[in-house]
């Protein structure tokens, strides 16, 4: 028995399916570029075994546990750590049984496809996870995790990962990246500069974070010019640890380009704590423009991930903290919001700003026309809730006619779940090959060109966009 159909996601018509198979066959074994994600760099620094199947597949993956929570399973019963250190389930087999009992909830979702791919192609499992198979599958995974072939570095090589980027905050000491470099291991794991905690006045401990930024850099970050200089220094530090990109997870895509006097006054206001919601939004917007200007100087690709209404459940946030499955998409404006930044730097050919969205209605109306005009802009792949066959298909259909393929940035998996990386890239490659086969068989794309585009979507565009 196999868990995954070898023709999954391919068209049903024979001519299209044959072409999709051929296109996929040409790209399926390409190395994986994972230029944006949230894996833990300590995995590769320590190269210790993964603790157990529950810690690998359930506890760190909000795609998994949010579905169970939506059906009434308490988060604590799934081993999710509490902010206050309170009691949660610590028996990994019990967590696994709860997961297995609820596995049917994932039917038809991309999560099910990722999990089945991981079970079959990484661990050699040929049974569907259920209450009756839970122990046997747990034991098989556990036995393999105990072997050297399933240590993080060995899996990195087995997955054929050419590069993996993690994401760290501006004040992170990057010790794990230093350990990786000093270990002599040849796997390429790089960092990404994520300054949200020191550019968002609404972030918990913002003023203290800014002070810490100053302490790390020797800059007096109570002043606007030295605060900016501290960012320049930290970006250089991140680049010395392999960073090729920055990442900005703002509530909206708002940007601003204030005079330096107005920016200085606004900075003093937000640092004092006595700011309005409008002033906080304006400061975040100003910092997006400042970061874009810094990218022109230091070459870091800039990623903007707006539109997530984060920590929607106040109770979950209070008990379990950030990134616990309660970040919800919201409507996002790009045309007016990005205009100040684009007026300042949008025509810069050496700047790359990758735009992501959780608002699919913006694809054809705003994002594709913007990326189809401004040299600095590229469109990131479908993100988060839309990282799926249907999401990728809708993205291609909504954007290709306006901005083509070459104003997009290829694929990145943006995941914390290590074993899902090859599965996600496989879905992307299959989805894109299915779309390309449709263009060829309807006379909109030459077959020879389709093979070149398939390569670029799977590998070439990400390499270019992230300057790898």
Backbone torsions as a table, in degrees:
resi	resn	phi	psi	omega
1	UNK	NA	141.1	172.6
2	UNK	-116.6	145.5	179.9
3	UNK	-83.8	-24.9	-174.8
4	UNK	-119.3	133.9	178.1
5	UNK	-73.6	127.3	-179.5
6	UNK	-63.0	-20.2	178.2
7	UNK	-103.7	18.2	-177.4
8	UNK	-57.8	139.8	176.2
9	UNK	73.7	-1.3	177.7
10	UNK	-84.1	155.1	179.5
11	UNK	-62.4	159.1	-178.2
12	UNK	-86.4	-25.5	177.9
13	UNK	-66.4	138.7	-171.2
14	UNK	-61.7	-45.5	-177.4
15	UNK	-64.1	-46.2	179.6
16	UNK	-64.6	-41.0	-178.8
17	UNK	-64.7	-42.2	179.2
18	UNK	-61.1	-41.5	179.9
19	UNK	-69.1	-41.2	177.7
20	UNK	-60.8	-40.8	176.9
21	UNK	-60.0	-44.5	-178.3
22	UNK	-65.9	-43.0	178.0
23	UNK	-62.3	-46.0	179.8
24	UNK	-63.0	-39.6	179.0
25	UNK	-60.8	-28.1	-179.3
26	UNK	-78.8	-18.4	-175.3
27	UNK	-122.6	-9.4	-170.9
28	UNK	-62.8	-28.9	-176.9
29	UNK	-101.2	9.5	176.5
30	UNK	-63.5	150.2	176.0
31	UNK	-59.2	152.8	178.3
32	UNK	-90.8	125.4	167.7
33	UNK	-101.7	120.9	179.2
34	UNK	-119.8	77.1	-169.6
35	UNK	-82.5	-1.8	174.2
36	UNK	-149.4	125.4	179.1
37	UNK	-173.8	-174.7	-172.5
38	UNK	-133.7	30.3	172.8
39	UNK	-66.2	157.7	-177.2
40	UNK	-87.3	117.4	-178.3
41	UNK	-63.8	-21.6	179.4
42	UNK	-64.8	-24.4	176.4
43	UNK	-55.8	-45.0	-173.5
44	UNK	-85.9	-24.7	175.9
45	UNK	-71.1	-48.5	-177.8
46	UNK	-80.6	-34.7	-175.3
47	UNK	54.0	34.5	174.8
48	UNK	-81.7	158.7	179.1
49	UNK	-64.5	148.9	171.8
50	UNK	-66.8	139.3	-167.2
51	UNK	-58.3	-49.0	-175.6
52	UNK	-170.9	168.7	-177.4
53	UNK	-59.1	-35.8	-179.5
54	UNK	-66.8	-41.2	179.0
55	UNK	-69.6	-21.2	179.1
56	UNK	-85.8	-40.8	-170.5
57	UNK	-109.1	-22.7	-171.0
58	UNK	-111.6	-59.1	-169.4
59	UNK	-60.3	-41.1	-176.6
60	UNK	-89.0	-3.1	-168.5
61	UNK	-109.7	101.8	-177.3
62	UNK	-67.5	-21.7	172.8
63	UNK	-60.3	-37.5	-178.0
64	UNK	-78.1	-56.3	-169.5
65	UNK	-74.7	-24.2	179.3
66	UNK	-66.3	-33.5	178.5
67	UNK	-65.4	-42.2	179.2
68	UNK	-67.2	-40.3	177.9
69	UNK	-61.9	-36.9	-179.6
70	UNK	-64.0	-19.0	178.4
71	UNK	-103.8	14.4	171.8
72	UNK	96.9	5.0	177.4
73	UNK	-78.6	122.0	-180.0
74	UNK	-61.2	139.0	-178.9
75	UNK	-59.5	-37.3	-179.9
76	UNK	-62.6	-31.3	179.3
77	UNK	-69.9	-13.4	179.2
78	UNK	-101.1	8.7	175.3
79	UNK	80.1	14.0	-179.8
80	UNK	-72.9	123.1	-174.9
81	UNK	-63.9	141.2	176.4
82	UNK	-87.8	150.3	178.7
83	UNK	-60.8	-38.6	-175.8
84	UNK	-88.5	6.7	179.7
85	UNK	75.2	13.4	-178.8
86	UNK	-66.6	173.0	-174.2
87	UNK	-67.5	132.5	170.3
88	UNK	-138.0	167.4	178.9
89	UNK	-63.1	131.4	179.7
90	UNK	-117.6	-4.7	179.1
91	UNK	-84.9	108.4	-174.7
92	UNK	-63.2	-29.5	-179.9
93	UNK	-70.8	-36.8	176.0
94	UNK	-65.2	-41.3	176.1
95	UNK	-60.4	-44.0	-179.7
96	UNK	-61.8	-40.7	179.2
97	UNK	-64.6	-38.8	177.1
98	UNK	-64.8	-39.8	175.9
99	UNK	-62.4	-48.1	-178.2
100	UNK	-63.1	-39.9	-179.7
101	UNK	-63.7	-25.5	-177.5
102	UNK	-104.5	8.6	-173.1
103	UNK	-62.4	-28.3	179.3
104	UNK	-63.9	-20.2	178.9
105	UNK	-62.7	-22.0	-175.3
106	UNK	-89.9	3.1	-178.2
107	UNK	-55.4	130.1	177.8
108	UNK	82.2	-2.3	-178.2
109	UNK	-97.1	156.8	174.5
110	UNK	-62.0	-29.2	178.9
111	UNK	-59.7	-41.0	178.0
112	UNK	-61.6	-40.7	179.8
113	UNK	-66.5	-42.0	178.2
114	UNK	-62.7	-44.6	-178.0
115	UNK	-65.7	-46.0	179.0
116	UNK	-60.8	-40.0	178.2
117	UNK	-62.1	-44.9	179.6
118	UNK	-64.0	-45.1	-179.8
119	UNK	-60.1	-46.9	-173.5
120	UNK	-77.0	-50.7	-168.7
121	UNK	-87.7	-19.2	177.1
122	UNK	-99.2	-43.0	-173.0
123	UNK	-110.2	0.5	175.3
124	UNK	68.5	29.0	-178.3
125	UNK	-88.6	134.7	-179.0
126	UNK	-121.7	19.8	176.9
127	UNK	-117.7	146.5	175.0
128	UNK	-75.1	134.2	179.0
129	UNK	-67.0	130.1	179.1
130	UNK	-158.7	177.8	177.5
131	UNK	-58.4	-39.7	-176.3
132	UNK	-75.3	-24.3	-178.9
133	UNK	-104.0	-1.8	-171.8
134	UNK	-56.4	-48.2	-175.8
135	UNK	-67.4	-41.7	-179.0
136	UNK	-63.9	-42.3	179.5
137	UNK	-69.1	-42.8	177.0
138	UNK	-56.0	-48.1	-177.0
139	UNK	-64.1	-37.0	-179.6
140	UNK	-68.1	-44.9	178.3
141	UNK	-63.8	-44.7	-178.7
142	UNK	-59.7	-42.7	-179.8
143	UNK	-63.2	-38.5	-179.4
144	UNK	-74.1	-35.6	178.7
145	UNK	-62.8	-22.9	-179.5
146	UNK	-79.8	-5.9	-176.9
147	UNK	-100.0	154.1	179.2
148	UNK	-59.1	-28.4	-177.6
149	UNK	-67.1	-13.5	-177.8
150	UNK	-115.8	17.0	168.8
151	UNK	-71.1	159.0	-175.1
152	UNK	-54.9	-43.6	-178.0
153	UNK	-68.4	-38.3	179.1
154	UNK	-65.5	-41.2	177.5
155	UNK	-66.3	-38.6	176.0
156	UNK	-53.5	-47.6	179.2
157	UNK	-68.7	-41.5	-179.8
158	UNK	-62.5	-35.6	179.2
159	UNK	-75.0	-6.6	179.9
160	UNK	62.5	44.1	178.6
161	UNK	-85.5	122.0	176.9
162	UNK	-83.0	-37.5	178.3
163	UNK	-152.9	139.8	175.1
164	UNK	-131.5	126.1	177.8
165	UNK	-103.6	131.9	171.5
166	UNK	-98.3	-179.5	-178.1
167	UNK	-133.2	123.1	-179.3
168	UNK	-127.6	150.4	177.7
169	UNK	-70.0	162.4	-172.7
170	UNK	-60.7	-27.2	-177.6
171	UNK	-100.6	8.7	177.5
172	UNK	-65.8	141.9	-179.2
173	UNK	-83.0	-6.4	176.8
174	UNK	58.6	30.1	-177.2
175	UNK	-60.4	-37.7	-176.6
176	UNK	-68.4	-36.0	176.1
177	UNK	-66.9	-35.9	176.6
178	UNK	-65.4	-42.3	179.2
179	UNK	-62.3	-41.4	179.2
180	UNK	-59.9	-47.5	-178.4
181	UNK	-62.3	-42.4	-176.5
182	UNK	-75.5	-16.1	-177.9
183	UNK	-73.1	-20.9	-177.5
184	UNK	86.8	-4.9	176.8
185	UNK	-64.4	141.6	-173.8
186	UNK	-88.7	-7.5	178.4
187	UNK	-63.4	137.4	-174.9
188	UNK	-98.2	103.0	176.4
189	UNK	-118.6	119.0	-176.6
190	UNK	-120.1	166.6	-179.2
191	UNK	-101.2	171.8	175.4
192	UNK	-136.0	138.2	-176.0
193	UNK	-83.4	114.0	-179.0
194	UNK	-119.3	96.3	-172.0
195	UNK	-93.7	15.7	-173.6
196	UNK	-50.2	-42.5	-174.1
197	UNK	-66.9	-16.7	-180.0
198	UNK	-118.1	10.2	174.2
199	UNK	-126.3	-9.3	-178.2
200	UNK	-107.2	108.4	-178.6
201	UNK	-60.7	-21.0	179.2
202	UNK	-84.7	-6.7	179.4
203	UNK	-71.4	135.2	-178.9
204	UNK	-55.3	128.1	178.2
205	UNK	75.2	25.9	-175.0
206	UNK	-53.1	-52.7	-176.7
207	UNK	-61.0	-42.1	178.2
208	UNK	-65.2	-37.0	178.1
209	UNK	-63.9	-39.8	179.1
210	UNK	-65.5	-39.6	176.1
211	UNK	-61.9	-42.0	178.4
212	UNK	-63.3	-37.2	176.7
213	UNK	-59.9	-41.9	178.2
214	UNK	-65.7	-40.5	-179.3
215	UNK	-63.1	-36.9	-179.5
216	UNK	-69.4	-31.1	-171.9
217	UNK	-106.0	-8.7	-176.1
218	UNK	73.2	20.1	179.4
219	UNK	-105.7	145.5	175.6
220	UNK	-82.2	90.5	-173.6
221	UNK	-78.9	11.6	170.2
222	UNK	-82.6	-8.7	177.1
223	UNK	-110.8	146.9	-174.3
224	UNK	-61.5	-48.1	-175.5
225	UNK	-65.9	-38.4	-179.3
226	UNK	-76.0	-29.4	173.8
227	UNK	-61.7	-45.8	177.3
228	UNK	-64.7	-39.5	178.8
229	UNK	-62.4	-33.8	177.9
230	UNK	-64.3	-40.2	176.1
231	UNK	-62.6	-43.6	178.7
232	UNK	-58.0	-42.6	-179.7
233	UNK	-66.1	-42.6	-179.4
234	UNK	-68.9	-37.1	176.4
235	UNK	-62.0	-40.0	176.9
236	UNK	-63.9	-39.4	177.5
237	UNK	-62.4	-43.9	178.3
238	UNK	-64.6	-40.3	177.6
239	UNK	-61.2	-34.9	179.5
240	UNK	-67.8	-15.3	175.7
241	UNK	-107.3	24.1	170.6
242	UNK	95.9	-3.2	-175.9
243	UNK	-59.0	136.3	172.3
244	UNK	-117.7	-2.4	-173.7
245	UNK	-149.9	158.1	166.1
246	UNK	-112.7	163.0	-177.9
247	UNK	-140.7	138.2	-172.3
248	UNK	-135.7	110.7	-177.2
249	UNK	-102.3	73.4	-175.3
250	UNK	-92.0	155.5	179.6
251	UNK	-61.5	-33.5	-179.8
252	UNK	-134.8	177.9	176.8
253	UNK	-95.2	14.2	-178.0
254	UNK	-56.9	132.9	172.2
255	UNK	-126.9	163.8	178.5
256	UNK	-146.5	157.1	176.2
257	UNK	-139.8	71.5	-176.2
258	UNK	-75.1	160.3	169.0
259	UNK	-63.9	156.8	-178.8
260	UNK	-63.2	-32.6	176.6
261	UNK	-65.4	-44.4	179.1
262	UNK	-67.8	-38.2	178.6
263	UNK	-65.1	-40.1	179.3
264	UNK	-62.6	-42.9	179.7
265	UNK	-67.0	-40.7	179.5
266	UNK	-64.5	-41.1	178.9
267	UNK	-60.3	-43.8	179.0
268	UNK	-61.3	-37.9	-179.7
269	UNK	-66.4	-48.9	-177.4
270	UNK	-68.8	-31.4	179.9
271	UNK	-70.9	-27.0	179.7
272	UNK	-73.9	-20.2	-177.1
273	UNK	91.3	-11.6	-178.3
274	UNK	-96.3	59.3	-175.2
275	UNK	-116.8	158.1	176.7
276	UNK	-92.7	167.8	176.6
277	UNK	-60.2	-38.6	179.5
278	UNK	-65.0	-39.8	178.5
279	UNK	-67.8	-37.7	176.8
280	UNK	-62.4	-42.8	179.3
281	UNK	-65.2	-41.3	178.8
282	UNK	-63.9	-38.6	-179.9
283	UNK	-67.9	-43.4	176.1
284	UNK	-57.9	-42.2	179.5
285	UNK	-64.0	-40.8	177.1
286	UNK	-61.5	-39.5	-177.4
287	UNK	-71.5	-28.3	173.1
288	UNK	-62.6	-43.1	178.7
289	UNK	-66.5	-41.2	177.8
290	UNK	-61.7	-40.9	179.5
291	UNK	-66.2	-37.0	176.8
292	UNK	-63.3	-41.1	177.4
293	UNK	-63.8	-39.6	177.5
294	UNK	-64.8	-34.4	179.7
295	UNK	-64.9	-32.9	175.9
296	UNK	-61.9	-36.7	-177.7
297	UNK	-78.6	-43.2	-173.0
298	UNK	-104.7	-6.0	173.5
299	UNK	84.4	0.8	178.4
300	UNK	-67.6	131.1	171.1
301	UNK	-66.9	137.9	-176.1
302	UNK	-105.9	125.2	177.3
303	UNK	-110.2	131.6	177.3
304	UNK	-117.6	117.4	179.9
305	UNK	-113.0	80.4	-177.6
306	UNK	-96.0	170.5	166.5
307	UNK	96.0	2.5	176.8
308	UNK	-91.8	123.2	174.0
309	UNK	-85.5	93.5	-166.6
310	UNK	-79.0	148.9	174.5
311	UNK	55.6	51.6	-174.3
312	UNK	-61.1	-34.6	177.3
313	UNK	-91.2	112.8	179.6
314	UNK	-63.0	-36.4	-179.0
315	UNK	-67.0	-44.7	178.9
316	UNK	-62.9	-42.0	179.4
317	UNK	-62.0	-43.3	-178.9
318	UNK	-65.8	-37.1	-175.9
319	UNK	-87.2	-37.0	-170.8
320	UNK	-122.4	-9.8	175.6
321	UNK	88.5	-163.1	-174.6
322	UNK	-76.2	162.5	170.9
323	UNK	58.2	48.4	-179.1
324	UNK	-120.4	33.4	172.1
325	UNK	85.8	4.2	-178.3
326	UNK	-112.9	32.5	171.1
327	UNK	-97.2	123.9	-169.6
328	UNK	-119.2	137.1	179.2
329	UNK	-63.9	150.7	175.8
330	UNK	-137.7	163.3	177.2
331	UNK	-61.2	139.9	-176.4
332	UNK	-136.7	131.0	174.0
333	UNK	-97.2	135.8	178.5
334	UNK	-116.0	-36.6	-172.3
335	UNK	-61.2	-55.1	179.1
336	UNK	-77.5	-36.4	-175.6
337	UNK	-63.2	-39.4	-176.1
338	UNK	-87.6	-8.7	-173.0
339	UNK	-56.7	-44.8	178.0
340	UNK	-58.1	-43.5	178.2
341	UNK	-64.7	-44.3	-177.3
342	UNK	-68.8	-34.5	174.8
343	UNK	-62.4	-34.1	-177.7
344	UNK	-79.5	-44.1	-169.9
345	UNK	-139.2	4.6	-172.5
346	UNK	-63.6	-23.7	-178.8
347	UNK	-94.1	6.4	-179.7
348	UNK	-74.7	115.2	-176.6
349	UNK	-71.4	-20.5	-178.4
350	UNK	-92.6	-0.1	178.0
351	UNK	-98.2	135.8	174.2
352	UNK	-121.3	115.8	175.0
353	UNK	-114.7	116.5	-179.1
354	UNK	-98.3	121.1	-178.7
355	UNK	-97.6	131.5	173.7
356	UNK	-114.2	164.5	177.6
357	UNK	-150.4	150.1	166.7
358	UNK	-109.5	7.4	-179.3
359	UNK	-115.8	92.5	-175.7
360	UNK	-62.8	-21.8	-179.4
361	UNK	-65.0	-16.5	-178.5
362	UNK	-85.3	-11.0	-174.3
363	UNK	-55.5	-64.4	-173.3
364	UNK	-81.6	-29.2	-176.2
365	UNK	-78.2	-36.6	-171.6
366	UNK	-126.4	-52.8	-169.2
367	UNK	-68.9	-49.2	-179.6
368	UNK	-63.2	-43.8	175.7
369	UNK	-61.9	-37.5	178.2
370	UNK	-65.3	-49.0	-179.5
371	UNK	-68.0	-24.8	178.1
372	UNK	-79.3	-0.5	-178.7
373	UNK	-123.3	-46.0	-173.0
374	UNK	-88.7	125.5	-179.9
375	UNK	-59.6	-29.1	-175.4
376	UNK	-76.1	-17.1	-169.5
377	UNK	-97.7	140.2	168.7
378	UNK	-134.0	152.0	177.9
379	UNK	-95.3	127.4	173.4
380	UNK	-75.1	163.1	-179.0
381	UNK	-71.9	166.9	175.2
382	UNK	-53.2	135.0	-166.2
383	UNK	-121.8	140.2	168.5
384	UNK	63.4	-105.3	-176.4
385	UNK	-67.7	-14.7	-175.8
386	UNK	-114.3	12.0	174.7
387	UNK	-80.1	79.7	-172.2
388	UNK	-159.6	168.8	178.0
389	UNK	-57.3	-51.4	-178.9
390	UNK	-63.8	-39.9	179.7
391	UNK	-63.9	-41.9	178.8
392	UNK	-66.8	-41.3	179.1
393	UNK	-62.3	-46.3	179.5
394	UNK	-64.0	-38.1	178.3
395	UNK	-60.4	-49.6	-179.6
396	UNK	-62.8	-43.6	-178.1
397	UNK	-66.0	-33.8	-175.6
398	UNK	-84.5	-22.8	-171.9
399	UNK	-113.7	-28.3	-170.2
400	UNK	-62.7	-41.9	-177.1
401	UNK	-62.3	-26.5	-175.1
402	UNK	-97.7	-43.5	-176.3
403	UNK	-119.4	3.0	177.6
404	UNK	70.0	-170.7	177.5
405	UNK	-85.9	-27.5	-166.9
406	UNK	-90.3	5.3	166.7
407	UNK	-105.9	20.8	173.3
408	UNK	-117.3	168.3	-169.1
409	UNK	-112.2	24.4	-179.8
410	UNK	72.4	-144.7	-175.5
411	UNK	-124.1	142.6	162.2
412	UNK	-137.8	149.7	-169.5
413	UNK	-89.8	-22.7	173.6
414	UNK	49.7	48.2	-172.0
415	UNK	-122.0	154.7	168.7
416	UNK	-97.5	-12.8	-173.4
417	UNK	-95.0	98.9	-170.2
418	UNK	-56.0	-46.0	-174.7
419	UNK	-71.2	-10.4	177.8
420	UNK	-86.1	-8.0	-175.7
421	UNK	-59.1	-54.0	179.3
422	UNK	-63.0	-32.6	179.0
423	UNK	-65.3	-43.5	-178.9
424	UNK	-66.3	-42.4	177.8
425	UNK	-66.1	-33.9	176.8
426	UNK	-64.7	-43.0	177.3
427	UNK	-61.6	-43.3	179.4
428	UNK	-61.5	-46.5	-178.5
429	UNK	-65.0	-41.5	178.0
430	UNK	-66.0	-42.6	-178.4
431	UNK	-64.0	-44.5	-180.0
432	UNK	-66.7	-38.7	178.3
433	UNK	-66.5	-36.4	175.5
434	UNK	-62.7	-43.2	179.4
435	UNK	-64.8	-43.7	179.6
436	UNK	-63.1	-37.8	178.6
437	UNK	-63.2	-33.6	176.5
438	UNK	-66.8	-42.3	178.6
439	UNK	-62.3	-40.9	-179.0
440	UNK	-67.5	-47.3	-174.2
441	UNK	-75.0	-12.0	173.9
442	UNK	-105.1	13.7	171.9
443	UNK	76.2	21.3	-178.2
444	UNK	-104.5	-5.3	-178.2
445	UNK	-152.8	133.1	176.9
446	UNK	-70.0	144.7	-175.6
447	UNK	-61.0	-41.0	179.5
448	UNK	-62.9	-38.5	178.4
449	UNK	-66.5	-34.2	-179.3
450	UNK	-60.8	-36.9	179.2
451	UNK	-68.1	-37.1	176.7
452	UNK	-67.3	-42.0	180.0
453	UNK	-65.1	-41.1	179.7
454	UNK	-57.7	-42.2	177.3
455	UNK	-63.0	-45.2	-177.2
456	UNK	-65.8	-40.6	-179.8
457	UNK	-66.6	-35.6	-177.1
458	UNK	-81.8	-25.0	-169.3
459	UNK	-146.1	-53.4	-168.7
460	UNK	-64.9	-42.3	-175.7
461	UNK	-67.4	-40.1	177.8
462	UNK	-64.5	-39.7	179.8
463	UNK	-61.4	-39.9	179.9
464	UNK	-73.6	-48.0	-174.2
465	UNK	-62.3	-36.1	-178.3
466	UNK	-99.5	7.7	175.2
467	UNK	54.1	49.9	-175.4
468	UNK	-90.0	NA	NA
